[in-house]
């Protein structure tokens, strides 16, 4: 029987699965063009290849687990950053910062790899749900600020974010991309905040 390295079997199992998912995510972030092999993932996690079958039935099952793992992580990070920011104008800027930080950490590369490896209605639905989860706190902040057309302004702010995302992915400096995006959005949200005070 394998040695348990956590207080309970359940915690050990969760830690091992997390290590395997993180290893697979690393492979995807490095530009994998196929679902990572069990051998590659297990080796990176420091486990035997046969251990993979205790957690994932197949490479397709691993891919599905990665999809289930990736989108909620992204949404939770952005929601947490926005929640910590306080006022609605700061929440909008935190939305941009958190998303760009995730891009710089390779999360967008993972999401892109997943979209290429598992195209189809299920991934499309999960992607739409994630974007809705992301847009909701942004829309809420803009509504709180009194934006006249919340949907249009959310779309424009996201257009600025996507342009900054492309800059970061091309290797441009994260702080420069953040500053430039904030320079475009800050005057708008600051003006809205002044009007609502």
MDAnalysis code that builds the backbone (N, CA, C; Angstrom):
import MDAnalysis as mda
import numpy as np

u = mda.Universe.empty(591, n_residues=197, atom_resindex=np.repeat(np.arange(197), 3), trajectory=True)
u.add_TopologyAttr("name", ["N", "CA", "C"] * 197)
u.add_TopologyAttr("resid", np.arange(1, 198))
u.add_TopologyAttr("resname", ["UNK", "UNK", "UNK", "UNK", "UNK", "UNK", "UNK", "UNK", "UNK", "UNK", "UNK", "UNK", "UNK", "UNK", "UNK", "UNK", "UNK", "UNK", "UNK", "UNK", "UNK", "UNK", "UNK", "UNK", "UNK", "UNK", "UNK", "UNK", "UNK", "UNK", "UNK", "UNK", "UNK", "UNK", "UNK", "UNK", "UNK", "UNK", "UNK", "UNK", "UNK", "UNK", "UNK", "UNK", "UNK", "UNK", "UNK", "UNK", "UNK", "UNK", "UNK", "UNK", "UNK", "UNK", "UNK", "UNK", "UNK", "UNK", "UNK", "UNK", "UNK", "UNK", "UNK", "UNK", "UNK", "UNK", "UNK", "UNK", "UNK", "UNK", "UNK", "UNK", "UNK", "UNK", "UNK", "UNK", "UNK", "UNK", "UNK", "UNK", "UNK", "UNK", "UNK", "UNK", "UNK", "UNK", "UNK", "UNK", "UNK", "UNK", "UNK", "UNK", "UNK", "UNK", "UNK", "UNK", "UNK", "UNK", "UNK", "UNK", "UNK", "UNK", "UNK", "UNK", "UNK", "UNK", "UNK", "UNK", "UNK", "UNK", "UNK", "UNK", "UNK", "UNK", "UNK", "UNK", "UNK", "UNK", "UNK", "UNK", "UNK", "UNK", "UNK", "UNK", "UNK", "UNK", "UNK", "UNK", "UNK", "UNK", "UNK", "UNK", "UNK", "UNK", "UNK", "UNK", "UNK", "UNK", "UNK", "UNK", "UNK", "UNK", "UNK", "UNK", "UNK", "UNK", "UNK", "UNK", "UNK", "UNK", "UNK", "UNK", "UNK", "UNK", "UNK", "UNK", "UNK", "UNK", "UNK", "UNK", "UNK", "UNK", "UNK", "UNK", "UNK", "UNK", "UNK", "UNK", "UNK", "UNK", "UNK", "UNK", "UNK", "UNK", "UNK", "UNK", "UNK", "UNK", "UNK", "UNK", "UNK", "UNK", "UNK", "UNK", "UNK", "UNK", "UNK", "UNK", "UNK", "UNK", "UNK", "UNK", "UNK", "UNK", "UNK", "UNK", "UNK"])
u.atoms.positions = np.array([
    [0.849, -1.180, 0.000],
    [0.000, 0.000, 0.000],
    [0.890, 1.238, 0.000],
    [0.543, 2.275, -0.806],
    [1.372, 3.472, -0.835],
    [1.334, 4.221, 0.486],
    [2.401, 4.893, 0.766],
    [2.524, 5.668, 2.005],
    [1.621, 6.903, 1.923],
    [0.816, 7.110, 2.960],
    [-0.100, 8.248, 3.029],
    [0.671, 9.434, 3.620],
    [0.613, 10.565, 2.929],
    [1.384, 11.735, 3.370],
    [0.483, 12.868, 3.856],
    [-0.746, 12.528, 4.295],
    [-1.679, 13.524, 4.818],
    [-2.403, 12.902, 6.008],
    [-3.071, 13.715, 6.823],
    [-3.743, 13.172, 8.006],
    [-4.793, 12.098, 7.701],
    [-5.465, 12.213, 6.558],
    [-6.481, 11.215, 6.202],
    [-6.248, 10.732, 4.774],
    [-6.839, 9.579, 4.462],
    [-6.734, 9.047, 3.103],
    [-7.378, 10.017, 2.112],
    [-8.517, 10.587, 2.495],
    [-9.202, 11.544, 1.619],
    [-8.337, 12.759, 1.315],
    [-7.675, 13.293, 2.331],
    [-6.797, 14.452, 2.128],
    [-5.586, 14.081, 1.279],
    [-5.060, 12.881, 1.508],
    [-3.935, 12.410, 0.699],
    [-4.356, 12.304, -0.762],
    [-5.504, 11.716, -0.993],
    [-6.004, 11.547, -2.357],
    [-6.209, 12.913, -3.026],
    [-6.795, 13.854, -2.294],
    [-7.024, 15.202, -2.849],
    [-5.693, 15.882, -3.174],
    [-4.701, 15.714, -2.313],
    [-3.389, 16.331, -2.552],
    [-2.711, 15.716, -3.775],
    [-2.814, 14.386, -3.921],
    [-2.206, 13.716, -5.079],
    [-2.898, 14.168, -6.375],
    [-4.228, 14.226, -6.351],
    [-4.958, 14.664, -7.547],
    [-4.601, 16.100, -7.905],
    [-4.480, 16.945, -6.874],
    [-4.096, 18.341, -7.109],
    [-2.708, 18.413, -7.735],
    [-1.788, 17.588, -7.243],
    [-0.427, 17.580, -7.795],
    [-0.441, 17.150, -9.262],
    [-1.263, 16.175, -9.588],
    [-1.350, 15.703, -10.977],
    [-1.992, 16.752, -11.879],
    [-3.038, 17.398, -11.401],
    [-3.660, 18.465, -12.196],
    [-2.686, 19.622, -12.408],
    [-1.963, 19.986, -11.354],
    [-0.987, 21.080, -11.489],
    [0.113, 20.712, -12.478],
    [0.543, 19.462, -12.447],
    [1.576, 19.014, -13.392],
    [1.051, 19.068, -14.823],
    [-0.179, 18.636, -15.029],
    [-0.779, 18.686, -16.371],
    [-0.945, 20.139, -16.824],
    [-1.318, 21.004, -15.906],
    [-1.462, 22.437, -16.235],
    [-0.113, 23.023, -16.663],
    [0.963, 22.626, -15.988],
    [2.300, 23.103, -16.373],
    [2.637, 22.685, -17.801],
    [2.319, 21.439, -18.128],
    [2.597, 20.947, -19.484],
    [1.808, 21.777, -20.499],
    [0.525, 22.027, -20.214],
    [-0.298, 22.826, -21.130],
    [0.234, 24.254, -21.256],
    [0.659, 24.827, -20.145],
    [1.161, 26.207, -20.159],
    [2.429, 26.343, -20.996],
    [3.135, 25.238, -21.162],
    [4.366, 25.261, -21.955],
    [4.098, 25.087, -23.448],
    [2.818, 25.043, -23.824],
    [2.478, 24.998, -25.238],
    [2.225, 23.610, -25.791],
    [1.734, 22.692, -24.963],
    [1.432, 21.341, -25.442],
    [0.415, 21.404, -26.579],
    [0.594, 20.543, -27.550],
    [-0.323, 20.499, -28.685],
    [-1.225, 19.267, -28.634],
    [-1.124, 18.498, -27.567],
    [-1.968, 17.330, -27.386],
    [-2.234, 17.181, -25.894],
    [-3.221, 16.364, -25.546],
    [-3.487, 16.097, -24.139],
    [-2.222, 15.488, -23.541],
    [-1.755, 16.005, -22.404],
    [-0.511, 15.469, -21.827],
    [-0.611, 13.971, -21.576],
    [0.486, 13.260, -21.793],
    [0.504, 11.823, -21.556],
    [0.548, 11.549, -20.058],
    [0.040, 10.396, -19.666],
    [0.061, 10.019, -18.259],
    [1.491, 9.951, -17.734],
    [2.396, 9.429, -18.562],
    [3.786, 9.322, -18.134],
    [4.404, 10.684, -17.854],
    [4.158, 11.628, -18.742],
    [4.711, 12.974, -18.587],
    [4.151, 13.658, -17.342],
    [2.846, 13.557, -17.140],
    [2.206, 14.201, -15.991],
    [2.681, 13.558, -14.686],
    [2.675, 12.227, -14.646],
    [3.091, 11.531, -13.424],
    [4.539, 11.864, -13.069],
    [5.427, 11.848, -14.069],
    [6.836, 12.153, -13.813],
    [6.991, 13.558, -13.253],
    [6.269, 14.504, -13.817],
    [6.370, 15.883, -13.353],
    [5.851, 16.033, -11.926],
    [4.852, 15.218, -11.571],
    [4.292, 15.268, -10.214],
    [5.087, 14.411, -9.233],
    [6.090, 13.667, -9.736],
    [6.895, 12.829, -8.875],
    [6.213, 11.526, -8.477],
    [5.320, 11.054, -9.349],
    [4.589, 9.815, -9.076],
    [4.841, 8.806, -10.187],
    [4.486, 7.574, -9.919],
    [4.596, 6.530, -10.943],
    [3.464, 6.688, -11.949],
    [3.742, 6.327, -13.187],
    [2.729, 6.429, -14.248],
    [1.457, 5.676, -13.870],
    [1.605, 4.521, -13.258],
    [0.440, 3.708, -12.873],
    [-0.457, 4.419, -11.859],
    [0.100, 5.363, -11.109],
    [-0.693, 6.127, -10.139],
    [-1.783, 6.957, -10.816],
    [-1.510, 7.357, -12.051],
    [-2.480, 8.189, -12.777],
    [-3.842, 7.514, -12.860],
    [-3.843, 6.194, -13.023],
    [-5.106, 5.470, -13.217],
    [-5.954, 5.414, -11.947],
    [-5.370, 5.742, -10.814],
    [-6.153, 5.826, -9.578],
    [-7.002, 7.090, -9.556],
    [-6.637, 8.063, -10.393],
    [-7.303, 9.362, -10.370],
    [-8.037, 9.691, -11.669],
    [-7.536, 9.174, -12.779],
    [-8.112, 9.485, -14.092],
    [-8.203, 8.211, -14.922],
    [-9.384, 7.969, -15.491],
    [-9.588, 6.746, -16.271],
    [-8.842, 6.773, -17.599],
    [-8.676, 7.972, -18.169],
    [-8.081, 8.103, -19.497],
    [-7.537, 9.518, -19.654],
    [-6.850, 9.757, -20.745],
    [-6.368, 11.113, -21.028],
    [-7.549, 12.060, -21.235],
    [-8.625, 11.562, -21.847],
    [-9.823, 12.389, -22.028],
    [-10.418, 12.779, -20.674],
    [-10.425, 11.847, -19.731],
    [-10.922, 12.136, -18.383],
    [-10.031, 13.188, -17.714],
    [-8.726, 13.086, -17.916],
    [-7.794, 14.103, -17.400],
    [-8.128, 15.466, -17.998],
    [-8.366, 15.510, -19.298],
    [-8.707, 16.768, -19.965],
    [-9.991, 17.352, -19.382],
    [-10.994, 16.520, -19.169],
    [-12.248, 16.996, -18.579],
    [-12.025, 17.549, -17.172],
    [-11.170, 16.873, -16.399],
    [-10.857, 17.348, -15.047],
    [-10.133, 18.692, -15.093],
    [-9.261, 18.868, -16.079],
    [-8.556, 20.144, -16.232],
    [-9.538, 21.275, -16.564],
    [-10.503, 20.976, -17.419],
    [-11.519, 21.981, -17.767],
    [-12.326, 22.349, -16.528],
    [-12.747, 21.325, -15.774],
    [-13.526, 21.564, -14.555],
    [-12.730, 22.377, -13.535],
    [-11.420, 22.244, -13.558],
    [-10.545, 22.911, -12.598],
    [-10.196, 24.340, -13.018],
    [-9.981, 24.543, -14.322],
    [-9.415, 25.811, -14.792],
    [-10.364, 26.987, -14.660],
    [-11.582, 26.842, -15.118],
    [-12.478, 27.992, -15.185],
    [-12.880, 28.532, -13.809],
    [-13.251, 27.672, -12.863],
    [-13.593, 28.212, -11.546],
    [-12.411, 28.897, -10.853],
    [-11.198, 28.389, -11.072],
    [-10.011, 29.013, -10.471],
    [-9.866, 30.447, -10.949],
    [-10.026, 30.641, -12.268],
    [-9.889, 31.976, -12.852],
    [-10.943, 32.910, -12.257],
    [-12.193, 32.485, -12.291],
    [-13.294, 33.308, -11.778],
    [-13.093, 33.652, -10.311],
    [-12.670, 32.668, -9.530],
    [-12.478, 32.900, -8.094],
    [-11.375, 33.913, -7.841],
    [-10.279, 33.833, -8.584],
    [-9.178, 34.795, -8.402],
    [-9.634, 36.214, -8.707],
    [-10.365, 36.373, -9.808],
    [-10.824, 37.712, -10.194],
    [-11.838, 38.228, -9.180],
    [-12.779, 37.386, -8.790],
    [-13.803, 37.801, -7.822],
    [-13.161, 38.204, -6.496],
    [-12.156, 37.451, -6.055],
    [-11.477, 37.772, -4.801],
    [-10.753, 39.117, -4.888],
    [-10.046, 39.344, -5.986],
    [-9.328, 40.617, -6.164],
    [-10.304, 41.788, -6.180],
    [-11.426, 41.603, -6.857],
    [-12.409, 42.682, -6.921],
    [-13.033, 42.933, -5.555],
    [-13.319, 41.869, -4.833],
    [-13.919, 41.992, -3.508],
    [-12.992, 42.745, -2.554],
    [-11.690, 42.455, -2.669],
    [-10.703, 43.110, -1.797],
    [-10.487, 44.581, -2.144],
    [-10.882, 44.995, -3.339],
    [-10.566, 46.349, -3.814],
    [-11.412, 47.433, -3.159],
    [-12.602, 47.088, -2.681],
    [-13.426, 48.081, -1.999],
    [-14.417, 48.798, -2.894],
    [-14.148, 50.054, -3.189],
    [-15.096, 50.886, -3.928],
    [-15.279, 50.375, -5.359],
    [-16.436, 50.682, -5.972],
    [-16.703, 50.132, -7.304],
    [-15.700, 50.576, -8.376],
    [-15.194, 51.811, -8.303],
    [-14.207, 52.236, -9.294],
    [-12.916, 51.429, -9.143],
    [-12.528, 51.145, -7.897],
    [-11.331, 50.322, -7.667],
    [-11.581, 48.866, -8.076],
    [-12.820, 48.404, -7.926],
    [-13.138, 47.026, -8.337],
    [-12.972, 46.852, -9.843],
    [-13.354, 47.868, -10.617],
    [-13.186, 47.782, -12.070],
    [-11.701, 47.677, -12.418],
    [-10.876, 48.473, -11.774],
    [-9.433, 48.423, -12.039],
    [-8.833, 47.104, -11.544],
    [-9.354, 46.573, -10.426],
    [-8.890, 45.282, -9.921],
    [-9.254, 44.165, -10.891],
    [-10.378, 44.306, -11.559],
    [-10.799, 43.335, -12.577],
    [-9.735, 43.231, -13.672],
    [-9.264, 44.370, -14.135],
    [-8.230, 44.399, -15.175],
    [-6.928, 43.811, -14.633],
    [-6.510, 44.270, -13.464],
    [-5.248, 43.796, -12.873],
    [-5.243, 42.284, -12.668],
    [-6.322, 41.762, -12.081],
    [-6.366, 40.328, -11.768],
    [-6.339, 39.489, -13.040],
    [-7.089, 39.898, -14.046],
    [-7.089, 39.150, -15.302],
    [-5.719, 39.169, -15.953],
    [-5.068, 40.317, -15.954],
    [-3.741, 40.397, -16.571],
    [-2.702, 39.593, -15.784],
    [-2.834, 39.580, -14.460],
    [-1.917, 38.764, -13.647],
    [-2.078, 37.284, -13.995],
    [-3.313, 36.842, -14.176],
    [-3.557, 35.447, -14.545],
    [-2.980, 35.138, -15.926],
    [-3.095, 36.078, -16.836],
    [-2.510, 35.883, -18.172],
    [-1.001, 35.731, -18.044],
    [-0.391, 36.608, -17.250],
    [1.067, 36.567, -17.081],
    [1.517, 35.266, -16.421],
    [0.675, 34.694, -15.576],
    [1.012, 33.434, -14.892],
    [0.811, 32.212, -15.785],
    [0.267, 32.422, -16.982],
    [0.087, 31.312, -17.904],
    [-1.312, 30.724, -17.929],
    [-2.227, 31.274, -17.141],
    [-3.584, 30.731, -17.093],
    [-4.293, 30.847, -18.443],
    [-4.059, 31.929, -19.146],
    [-4.725, 32.097, -20.443],
    [-4.188, 31.085, -21.443],
    [-2.895, 30.794, -21.362],
    [-2.311, 29.783, -22.239],
    [-2.947, 28.422, -21.971],
    [-3.234, 28.139, -20.703],
    [-3.883, 26.878, -20.354],
    [-5.297, 26.852, -20.922],
    [-6.045, 27.942, -20.741],
    [-7.412, 28.006, -21.272],
    [-7.412, 27.878, -22.791],
    [-6.448, 28.504, -23.442],
    [-6.344, 28.417, -24.901],
    [-6.024, 26.996, -25.336],
    [-5.095, 26.353, -24.627],
    [-4.745, 24.965, -24.949],
    [-5.951, 24.054, -24.762],
    [-6.703, 24.260, -23.687],
    [-7.894, 23.451, -23.454],
    [-8.913, 23.645, -24.574],
    [-9.078, 24.889, -25.014],
    [-10.032, 25.164, -26.098],
    [-9.608, 24.472, -27.390],
    [-8.307, 24.382, -27.628],
    [-7.819, 23.735, -28.846],
    [-7.896, 22.217, -28.745],
    [-7.682, 21.682, -27.532],
    [-7.672, 20.234, -27.357],
    [-9.071, 19.654, -27.193],
    [-9.992, 20.467, -26.705],
    [-11.339, 19.951, -26.436],
    [-12.408, 20.880, -26.996],
    [-12.321, 21.198, -28.297],
    [-13.347, 22.080, -28.832],
    [-14.699, 21.375, -28.834],
    [-15.724, 22.148, -28.737],
    [-17.044, 21.541, -28.784],
    [-18.018, 22.243, -27.872],
    [-19.255, 21.785, -27.892],
    [-20.312, 22.470, -27.149],
    [-20.078, 22.530, -25.646],
    [-19.505, 21.441, -25.069],
    [-19.300, 21.433, -23.617],
    [-18.320, 22.524, -23.198],
    [-17.181, 22.604, -23.896],
    [-16.194, 23.626, -23.563],
    [-16.744, 25.015, -23.862],
    [-17.465, 25.158, -24.967],
    [-18.065, 26.449, -25.292],
    [-19.010, 26.899, -24.181],
    [-19.815, 25.970, -23.686],
    [-20.759, 26.297, -22.612],
    [-20.015, 26.692, -21.340],
    [-18.957, 25.960, -21.012],
    [-18.173, 26.293, -19.813],
    [-17.474, 27.643, -19.981],
    [-16.981, 27.899, -21.169],
    [-16.322, 29.172, -21.440],
    [-17.313, 30.329, -21.313],
    [-18.505, 30.150, -21.868],
    [-19.539, 31.188, -21.741],
    [-19.903, 31.420, -20.287],
    [-20.057, 30.319, -19.536],
    [-20.403, 30.439, -18.118],
    [-19.301, 31.168, -17.355],
    [-18.022, 30.864, -17.665],
    [-16.921, 31.548, -16.996],
    [-16.937, 33.037, -17.325],
    [-17.135, 33.365, -18.594],
    [-17.164, 34.780, -18.955],
    [-18.342, 35.488, -18.296],
    [-19.471, 34.812, -18.192],
    [-20.607, 35.410, -17.486],
    [-20.257, 35.641, -16.023],
    [-19.583, 34.649, -15.405],
    [-19.156, 34.797, -14.010],
    [-18.215, 35.991, -13.851],
    [-17.337, 36.178, -14.834],
    [-16.396, 37.292, -14.779],
    [-17.087, 38.621, -15.020],
    [-18.007, 38.650, -15.977],
    [-18.660, 39.903, -16.344],
    [-19.627, 40.381, -15.266],
    [-20.187, 39.460, -14.507],
    [-21.185, 39.857, -13.507],
    [-20.624, 40.837, -12.483],
    [-19.477, 40.546, -11.823],
    [-18.978, 41.539, -10.860],
    [-18.535, 42.848, -11.524],
    [-18.049, 42.768, -12.769],
    [-17.699, 43.990, -13.493],
    [-18.958, 44.804, -13.756],
    [-19.996, 44.147, -14.252],
    [-21.267, 44.830, -14.518],
    [-21.852, 45.408, -13.239],
    [-21.760, 44.643, -12.143],
    [-22.278, 45.133, -10.859],
    [-21.557, 46.405, -10.428],
    [-20.235, 46.424, -10.584],
    [-19.460, 47.616, -10.203],
    [-19.846, 48.808, -11.074],
    [-19.998, 48.577, -12.370],
    [-20.381, 49.672, -13.270],
    [-21.791, 50.166, -12.957],
    [-22.684, 49.257, -12.643],
    [-24.054, 49.640, -12.283],
    [-24.033, 50.489, -11.020],
    [-23.220, 50.066, -10.042],
    [-23.089, 50.815, -8.790],
    [-22.545, 52.220, -9.039],
    [-21.682, 52.333, -10.037],
    [-21.103, 53.635, -10.382],
    [-22.082, 54.505, -11.176],
    [-23.184, 53.919, -11.620],
    [-24.172, 54.690, -12.372],
    [-23.892, 54.763, -13.860],
    [-23.188, 53.778, -14.407],
    [-22.920, 53.771, -15.853],
    [-24.247, 53.761, -16.604],
    [-24.328, 54.562, -17.664],
    [-25.575, 54.662, -18.431],
    [-25.878, 53.385, -19.199],
    [-24.870, 52.765, -19.796],
    [-25.072, 51.539, -20.572],
    [-24.054, 50.506, -20.087],
    [-24.464, 49.754, -19.074],
    [-23.558, 48.821, -18.406],
    [-23.003, 47.778, -19.377],
    [-23.867, 47.218, -20.213],
    [-23.419, 46.173, -21.143],
    [-22.380, 46.712, -22.119],
    [-22.627, 47.883, -22.676],
    [-21.692, 48.469, -23.645],
    [-20.365, 48.819, -22.980],
    [-20.428, 49.373, -21.775],
    [-19.182, 49.752, -21.102],
    [-18.399, 48.518, -20.660],
    [-19.099, 47.456, -20.246],
    [-18.406, 46.195, -19.919],
    [-17.673, 45.678, -21.146],
    [-18.341, 45.751, -22.291],
    [-17.728, 45.278, -23.532],
    [-16.496, 46.103, -23.886],
    [-16.572, 47.413, -23.717],
    [-15.427, 48.276, -24.036],
    [-14.266, 48.040, -23.072],
    [-14.577, 47.880, -21.799],
    [-13.513, 47.609, -20.821],
    [-12.854, 46.269, -21.143],
    [-13.654, 45.293, -21.522],
    [-13.084, 43.995, -21.898],
    [-12.261, 44.083, -23.178],
    [-12.621, 44.981, -24.084],
    [-11.809, 45.175, -25.295],
    [-10.426, 45.715, -24.922],
    [-10.382, 46.652, -23.969],
    [-9.092, 47.159, -23.475],
    [-8.310, 46.030, -22.821],
    [-9.005, 45.220, -22.001],
    [-8.354, 44.085, -21.335],
    [-7.798, 43.092, -22.352],
    [-8.571, 42.771, -23.387],
    [-8.099, 41.811, -24.395],
    [-6.869, 42.338, -25.143],
    [-6.850, 43.634, -25.422],
    [-5.676, 44.210, -26.084],
    [-4.450, 44.104, -25.170],
    [-4.642, 44.392, -23.884],
    [-3.533, 44.281, -22.921],
    [-3.102, 42.817, -22.764],
    [-4.072, 41.901, -22.817],
    [-3.769, 40.465, -22.752],
    [-2.848, 40.062, -23.899],
    [-3.170, 40.523, -25.097],
    [-2.338, 40.195, -26.261],
    [-0.919, 40.740, -26.082],
    [-0.796, 41.932, -25.496],
    [0.535, 42.502, -25.261],
    [1.334, 41.627, -24.295],
    [0.694, 41.197, -23.202],
    [1.385, 40.352, -22.214],
    [1.783, 39.024, -22.854],
    [0.885, 38.448, -23.639],
    [1.192, 37.165, -24.281],
    [2.310, 37.280, -25.312],
    [2.497, 38.476, -25.862],
    [3.622, 38.684, -26.793],
    [4.936, 38.890, -26.056],
    [4.870, 38.933, -24.732],
    [6.085, 39.072, -23.944],
    [6.345, 40.484, -23.451],
    [5.390, 41.390, -23.677],
    [5.573, 42.740, -23.160],
    [5.416, 42.737, -21.646],
    [5.977, 43.722, -20.997],
    [6.011, 43.825, -19.543],
    [4.598, 43.906, -18.954],
    [4.323, 43.066, -17.946],
    [3.010, 43.039, -17.309],
    [2.656, 44.393, -16.716],
    [3.586, 44.996, -15.997],
    [3.280, 46.273, -15.344],
    [2.966, 47.365, -16.363],
    [3.655, 47.355, -17.478],
    [3.373, 48.335, -18.531],
    [1.977, 48.114, -19.097],
    [1.625, 46.865, -19.358],
    [0.290, 46.559, -19.884],
    [-0.780, 46.948, -18.879],
    [-0.546, 46.672, -17.599],
    [-1.504, 47.067, -16.553],
    [-1.672, 48.578, -16.506],
    [-0.544, 49.262, -16.498],
    [-0.586, 50.725, -16.405],
    [-1.314, 51.327, -17.594],
    [-1.006, 50.823, -18.799],
    [-1.658, 51.358, -19.992],
    [-3.162, 51.115, -19.976],
    [-3.570, 49.912, -19.573],
    [-5.004, 49.608, -19.509],
    [-5.683, 50.489, -18.460],
    [-5.045, 50.629, -17.313],
    [-5.619, 51.472, -16.258],
    [-5.684, 52.931, -16.690],
    [-4.680, 53.396, -17.444],
    [-4.692, 54.787, -17.925],
    [-5.902, 55.062, -18.821],
    [-6.353, 54.031, -19.531],
    [-7.531, 54.195, -20.385],
    [-8.832, 54.125, -19.597],
    [-8.896, 53.251, -18.609],
    [-10.155, 52.997, -17.907],
    [-10.333, 53.894, -16.679],
    [-9.234, 54.209, -15.978],
    [-9.331, 54.963, -14.729],
    [-10.085, 56.289, -14.864],
    [-9.795, 57.111, -15.878],
    [-10.526, 58.387, -15.949],
    [-12.045, 58.186, -16.020],
    [-12.482, 57.178, -16.734],
    [-13.913, 56.918, -16.857],
    [-14.515, 56.538, -15.508],
    [-13.906, 55.545, -14.815],
    [-14.507, 55.103, -13.554],
    [-14.343, 56.153, -12.457],
    [-13.259, 56.913, -12.496],
    [-13.068, 57.983, -11.509],
    [-14.133, 59.057, -11.691],
    [-14.422, 59.383, -12.942],
    [-15.468, 60.375, -13.219],
    [-16.829, 59.873, -12.739],
    [-17.131, 58.602, -13.003],
    [-18.397, 58.040, -12.533],
    [-18.462, 58.077, -11.013],
    [-17.353, 57.736, -10.354],
    [-17.317, 57.729, -8.885],
    [-17.559, 59.131, -8.326],
    [-16.982, 60.136, -8.980],
    [-17.178, 61.520, -8.533],
    [-18.652, 61.906, -8.639],
    [-19.279, 61.498, -9.720],
    [-20.698, 61.844, -9.927],
    [-21.615, 61.172, -8.920],
    [-21.257, 59.973, -8.466],
    [-22.123, 59.273, -7.525],
    [-21.884, 59.698, -6.080],
    [-20.785, 60.397, -5.798],
    [-20.492, 60.842, -4.414],
    [-21.354, 62.012, -4.002],
])
